[in-house]
Structures are given as C-alpha cells and as structure tokens.
Amino acid sequence: MMGCLFILAFLLLLGSSRAESSGAASLDAVLRDSALGALASHRRTGVAYRVPVPVNLSGVEASVMRVRGGSLRSRGASFEGLTIPPNTTTSTPYAPRLMILHENLRNWSDTHYALPGYAFATPVIGFLAYNASVLDPIHAEKLEIDANGDPISIGFVNFESLNPTMRCVRFGVDGSVRFDSVVAGNACLTNRTGHFAIAVPTMNSPSPAPEGARITRKGRRWKVWVVAFGVGVGGVVMVGLVGVAVVKVMENKKMEVSEEGEALGAMWVGRSRMPSAAPMIRTQPLIDDEHAL
C-alpha cells in the first residue's frame, strides 16, 4: 500500500510537469500538419500562404512559406513581421527545401505559455522551421536555424512598446525562459527558432529581469514536488497508524482469551455457593484378569 502511494505521487508529479510542454508541442504539431496541407496545393517557393486552422483552435493564426536552403542563405526571407537576414542557414541535417512557419497564438498564449509575475503585452509568436523536401508529417522533421550574420527579427504588428519595463521573452523547448530588450518598440531579436512575446511585469512581480537573463519555469514543478511529498508522507503516517491499531486490537484479543482460562463451576457448602473447578475425568483403572492367558 505504501508503495502504491509513492507511485501515485510520482505520477502526479510527472503528469503535471509535462502537461504544459506537451500541450504546446501538440499545438505546434497540429499547425505543422495544417501548413503541410496548405503547401501541397500551393507549390510556389518564396510566397507566404495562410494556413487553415482547425475549428477547435479558433483565434490562432498561422502562415507558411516554402524556401530553398540556398535562397535562404543568399537572400533571406521576410513575411508577417518576420525578417530573416541573408547568411542564415539550417543546422544538420541539411534540407534542400524547408518551410518556415509563423504562428500567432492570440488568445491561446496564456494557455500554453503562462509566465508567473508577468502579463503578455502581445500574443505569443511562434517561429519554427521544418524539412519540406517531402510534404508529409513523417519527413517534416523540425530544423534549427542559425543566423550567422545579423540576428532574426520577430516583429509584432500593430504594437508599439511605450513602457520601459517591457521585455522580450523567448520560450525554449526545454522549458527555459530568456529575457531581452525590446528593439524598435515592437520587435525581438534572436538567432534561433522558438516562441516569442513581449511581456510587462505585474504589480506583485519582482524587479524586471536584466537583458539576456535566462530562467527556468520550475516554480510550478517545485509546488508539485511539495504536494507529492506531502501525499507520500501522509500515506506513510496513515499506514503506520492503521498498523498500530491492528496490533493493539490483536493483543487485546489474545489477552482476553488468556484471561478467560478454564471455566469454573459452582458447589454448595451448607448455605454458601462456592466456586469449584470442573470435575476431572480420570482414566478408570483396569482390573487384571488373573485368568487371562
């Protein structure tokens, strides 16, 4: 029973710590598959196409562009406020053609990328790259982009930062969060793919993170560890109390049985009733038969 409680606590921790990251990864996979479908009917490279989004993701917007690896390196690419400068390449494995996916999560930003102590001033923007040599989900593996010259600019259309405490936020695949300065009032700079937003500290948050600061979102995991530890300790204590109670009951039963002993009878002596042990039955003596052979 005690082992089951520890297993339950571990599963609680495991499920909670992975829920947020798995939800974001699932959303990226759905948008990736929808983008592949859009490119299947639009074969031109270097042109941005709107991605049809499933009904259950109402509010999310996505655009996709298919580019050649050589063209990306020589000329770069630009669409939807995303500016990729020349001399940008993909990390291994090399892909002769790739698709660049631009995601605008809008009202889904807080659901998948909650940031304690900060409020989003913009939606979360996803900038991802996939192998598009073959347009199917099996071969469309995620690629990493390296900006070897100027950084990549993630622009937030129709937004201008007037608050000096606002920070660019980059959410890493490993759950890390990196803060940087806002550029030109509405842009964040990066050398890699990821998810980006502009956030402002809330009233109860600590001082704004310095430029280049990198933190990890472990607050929620720490709380889950505390809950899991409490469940385990509480279960151990409960099992111990039940065990002590059972042992005491068994000892009391044994004591009652031993105290009962042999039942006493009663006899009358004159006018007084006196306790008397039950009569013992003795083995009757046998008379030797002297005539027996």
C-alpha positions in Angstrom: 0.0 0.0 0.0 2.8 2.4 0.9 4.5 1.7 -2.5 1.2 2.5 -4.3 1.1 5.8 -2.6 4.6 6.7 -3.7 3.8 5.6 -7.3 0.7 7.8 -7.2 2.7 10.8 -6.0 5.3 10.2 -8.8 2.6 10.0 -11.5 1.1 13.2 -10.2 4.4 15.0 -10.4 5.2 13.6 -13.9 1.9 14.5 -15.3 1.8 18.0 -14.0 5.4 18.8 -15.0 4.9 17.7 -18.6 1.3 18.9 -19.2 2.2 22.4 -20.3 5.1 21.5 -22.6 3.2 18.6 -24.2 0.2 20.9 -24.9 2.4 23.4 -26.6 4.1 20.6 -28.6 0.8 19.2 -29.7 -0.4 22.6 -30.9 2.8 23.0 -32.9 2.3 19.6 -34.5 -1.3 20.4 -35.5 -0.2 23.7 -37.1 2.7 21.9 -38.8 0.4 19.4 -40.4 -2.1 22.1 -41.5 0.8 24.0 -43.1 1.9 20.9 -45.0 -1.6 20.6 -46.3 -1.5 24.3 -47.5 1.8 23.8 -49.3 0.5 20.7 -51.0 -1.9 22.8 -53.0 0.5 25.8 -53.3 3.8 24.8 -54.8 5.5 28.2 -55.3 8.5 28.9 -53.2 9.2 32.2 -51.6 5.5 33.0 -51.3 3.6 33.1 -47.9 0.3 31.3 -47.7 -2.3 31.4 -45.0 -2.7 28.1 -43.1 -6.2 26.8 -42.4 -6.6 26.3 -38.7 -8.9 23.6 -37.1 -12.1 24.9 -35.6 -11.1 23.8 -32.1 -8.2 26.3 -32.3 -10.3 29.3 -33.1 -8.4 32.5 -32.8 -5.0 31.1 -33.7 -3.5 32.3 -37.0 -0.6 30.8 -39.0 1.2 31.5 -42.2 3.8 29.4 -44.0 6.5 29.9 -46.6 8.5 27.3 -48.5 12.0 28.3 -49.3 15.2 26.7 -50.8 18.1 26.4 -48.4 20.4 28.2 -50.9 18.0 31.1 -51.3 17.6 31.5 -47.5 21.4 31.8 -47.3 21.8 34.2 -50.1 18.7 36.4 -49.8 16.9 35.6 -46.6 13.1 35.8 -46.2 10.5 38.1 -44.9 6.8 37.8 -44.1 4.2 38.5 -41.3 6.7 40.8 -39.5 9.3 38.1 -39.5 12.6 39.1 -41.1 15.3 36.5 -41.7 18.5 38.2 -43.0 20.9 36.7 -45.5 23.7 34.3 -44.4 21.1 32.3 -42.4 21.5 28.5 -42.6 19.9 25.4 -41.2 21.6 23.1 -38.7 22.2 19.5 -39.5 20.6 17.6 -41.1 20.7 19.8 -44.2 17.4 20.3 -46.0 17.4 21.5 -49.6 13.9 22.9 -49.1 12.3 24.0 -45.8 9.1 25.6 -44.7 9.1 28.5 -42.3 6.0 28.5 -40.0 4.8 31.7 -38.4 2.3 31.2 -35.5 0.2 33.8 -33.8 -1.4 32.1 -30.8 -3.5 35.1 -29.8 -6.0 34.0 -27.1 -4.1 30.7 -26.6 -0.9 32.4 -25.4 -1.7 32.2 -21.7 -2.9 28.6 -22.0 0.4 27.2 -23.3 3.0 29.8 -22.2 2.0 31.1 -18.8 4.7 33.4 -17.3 4.2 34.0 -13.5 4.9 37.5 -12.5 4.4 38.9 -16.0 1.5 39.8 -18.2 1.7 39.4 -22.0 1.5 42.7 -23.9 1.5 40.8 -27.2 0.4 37.4 -28.3 3.0 34.7 -28.4 4.5 34.4 -31.8 5.9 31.0 -33.0 8.8 31.0 -35.4 9.6 27.4 -36.5 11.3 25.6 -39.4 10.7 22.1 -40.8 12.1 20.0 -43.6 9.9 20.5 -46.6 11.7 18.3 -49.2 8.8 15.9 -48.9 5.5 17.3 -47.9 4.3 14.7 -45.3 4.4 14.7 -41.5 6.8 11.7 -41.3 9.6 13.5 -43.2 8.8 17.1 -41.9 11.3 17.0 -39.1 11.9 20.2 -37.1 15.0 22.1 -38.1 17.1 24.7 -36.2 18.0 27.9 -37.9 21.3 29.7 -37.3 21.7 33.4 -38.1 25.4 33.6 -38.8 25.3 37.4 -39.6 22.6 39.8 -38.4 20.0 38.5 -36.0 16.5 37.4 -37.0 13.8 40.0 -36.1 10.4 38.9 -34.7 8.1 41.9 -35.3 4.8 42.4 -33.5 2.4 44.1 -36.0 0.2 46.9 -34.7 2.0 47.1 -31.4 4.4 49.7 -30.0 6.1 49.5 -26.6 5.9 52.7 -24.6 6.6 51.0 -21.2 10.4 50.8 -20.4 9.8 47.8 -18.2 8.6 45.7 -21.1 10.8 42.8 -22.1 11.2 40.4 -24.9 10.6 36.8 -23.8 11.8 33.7 -25.6 10.4 30.3 -24.6 12.8 27.5 -25.1 11.9 23.9 -25.9 13.5 22.8 -22.6 11.1 25.0 -20.6 13.6 27.8 -20.2 12.7 31.5 -20.5 15.1 34.2 -21.7 14.5 37.9 -21.4 16.0 40.5 -23.7 15.4 44.2 -24.6 12.6 45.2 -27.0 14.0 46.6 -30.3 12.4 49.5 -32.3 9.4 49.5 -30.0 7.8 46.3 -31.3 10.4 43.6 -32.2 12.6 40.9 -30.6 15.9 39.7 -31.9 17.0 36.1 -32.0 19.5 33.8 -33.7 17.3 30.7 -33.4 13.7 29.5 -33.7 11.3 29.4 -30.8 8.2 31.2 -29.3 8.4 34.9 -28.5 6.3 37.6 -26.8 6.6 41.0 -25.2 5.7 40.9 -21.5 5.4 43.5 -18.7 5.9 42.8 -15.0 2.8 42.7 -12.9 2.3 44.7 -9.7 3.4 41.8 -7.4 6.3 40.6 -9.6 9.9 41.1 -8.7 12.2 43.6 -10.5 12.3 43.1 -14.3 14.8 40.6 -15.5 18.0 42.0 -16.9 18.9 41.8 -20.5 20.0 38.3 -21.5 18.7 36.8 -18.3 17.8 33.1 -18.5 15.5 31.4 -16.0 13.6 28.2 -15.9 10.0 27.7 -15.1 10.4 25.5 -12.1 8.1 27.2 -9.7 5.1 25.0 -10.6 7.3 21.9 -10.5 8.6 22.8 -7.0 5.0 23.1 -5.8 4.1 19.8 -7.3 7.1 18.2 -5.6 5.8 19.6 -2.2 2.3 18.2 -2.9 3.7 14.8 -3.9 5.9 14.7 -0.9 3.0 15.6 1.4 0.9 12.8 -0.2 3.6 10.3 0.3 4.3 11.3 3.9 0.7 11.4 4.8 0.2 8.0 3.3 3.1 6.5 5.3 1.7 8.1 8.5 -1.8 6.7 7.8 -0.5 3.2 7.1 1.6 3.4 10.4 -1.5 4.4 12.4 -3.6 1.7 10.9 -0.9 -0.9 11.6 -0.5 0.2 15.3 -4.3 0.0 15.8 -4.5 -3.5 14.3 -1.6 -4.7 16.5 -3.3 -3.3 19.6 -6.6 -5.0 18.7 -4.9 -8.3 18.2 -3.0 -8.1 21.5 -6.3 -7.2 23.4 -8.0 -10.3 21.8 -5.1 -12.5 22.9 -5.2 -11.1 26.5 -8.9 -11.7 26.8 -8.6 -15.3 25.6 -5.7 -15.9 28.1 -7.6 -14.3 31.0 -10.7 -16.4 30.4 -8.8 -19.6 31.2 -10.7 -22.7 32.2 -14.3 -22.1 33.2 -15.1 -22.6 37.0 -18.1 -24.5 38.2 -20.0 -24.0 41.5 -20.9 -26.1 44.5 -23.0 -25.6 47.7 -21.3 -25.9 51.0 -24.1 -25.6 53.6 -25.9 -22.4 52.6 -23.0 -20.9 50.7 -22.3 -21.1 47.0 -18.6 -21.7 46.4 -16.6 -21.8 43.1 -15.4 -25.2 42.2 -13.3 -26.4 39.4 -14.9 -28.7 36.9 -14.6 -32.3 37.9 -11.7 -34.0 36.2 -12.4 -37.2 34.4 -9.7 -39.8 35.3 -8.9 -42.8 33.4 -10.7 -45.7 35.0 -8.3 -48.4 36.4 -8.4 -51.7 34.8 -8.6 -54.9 36.9 -6.2 -57.5 35.9 -7.8 -60.7 35.0 -5.7 -63.4 36.6 -7.3 -65.9 34.4 -6.2 -64.2 31.3 -3.5 -66.0 29.3 
